[in-house]
Amino acid sequence: MVVAGALFGLMALFVKLGADHFSSAELVFYRSLLGLLVIGAIARGQGLPLATRHLKGHLWRGVSGLASLASYFYCITVLPLATAVTLNYTSPLFVALLTTLLLRERLHWPLGVAVALGFAGVVVLLKPTLQEGQFAAGLLGLTSGFFACVAYLNVRQLGRLGEPDWRVVFYFTLVSTALSGLWLLHQGFHALTLERAPLLLGLGVSATLAQLALTRAYRTGATLVVSSLSYSTVVFSSLFGVLFLGEFLPPSGWLAVGLIVAAGLLGMRSAPVRSA
């Protein structure tokens, strides 16, 4: 999960750098297409079967994942890297809330505190760090967190149905490539040059390897430990933002990041243990 966190942070950096040359929709498409090619080549090289009896589950995972990815990538192109990534990582709060509601359990006080703490952090994070005209991007960051929660629940369900890591990733990239490609047929593409190709290659490879590491971590590790370590992405992204982009949040911004991370950890510990 720590490897996945570093790779997801690297992916976010490539998205930020690629925003000077491509739209967020194009970045989603190329990330998905390159991921599809990589995982397809791995599956073919190792003789792994791609046929599945759970196509509907993969479709739902693909649609929810694409919705999260599209809103997240747009958020990255507009907001500071640490801000965008932290907003996306409100997903554990949504997971805790949804599993509680789906299991029809009462919202006990530790989970209530976690949710209140997390969204207080969101308010603190958005107010000092967003410039005029960026509030919509901040809301999209929260939207990406919600759909990431839905995608996570879909991955858990597919895992319980016996679907292997690589097949889950393959169908996600397939659905995402197809839908984002249709989107771009209407919107159009920017020119793809040799100078820009390394950005897209880095984006696709880092995202695919991160997805494989993430899926494997959730399938083989203790869920609470893995989920806690997922916040390493916030740390890596913040570090990359400072080192490569010169992005420095104000003290209140870092305080908000800490509040959201703490709320996510508390929310995961307070959520129902049984499956949703």
Secondary structure, 3 states (H helix, E strand, C coil): CHHHHHHHHHHHHHHHHHCCCCCHHHHHHHHHHHHHHHHHHHHHHCCCCCCCCCHHHHHHHHHHHHHHHHHHHHHHHHCCHHHHHHHHCCHHHHHHHHHHHHCCCCCCHHHHHHHHHHHHHHHHHHHHHCCCCCHHHHHHHHHHHHHHHHHHHHHHHHHHCCCCHHHHHHHHHHHHHHHHHHHHHHHCCCCCCCCCHHHHHHHHHHHHHHHHHHHHHHHHCCHHHHHHHCCHHHHHHHHHHHHHHCCCCCHHHHHHHHHHHHHHHHHHHHCCCCCC
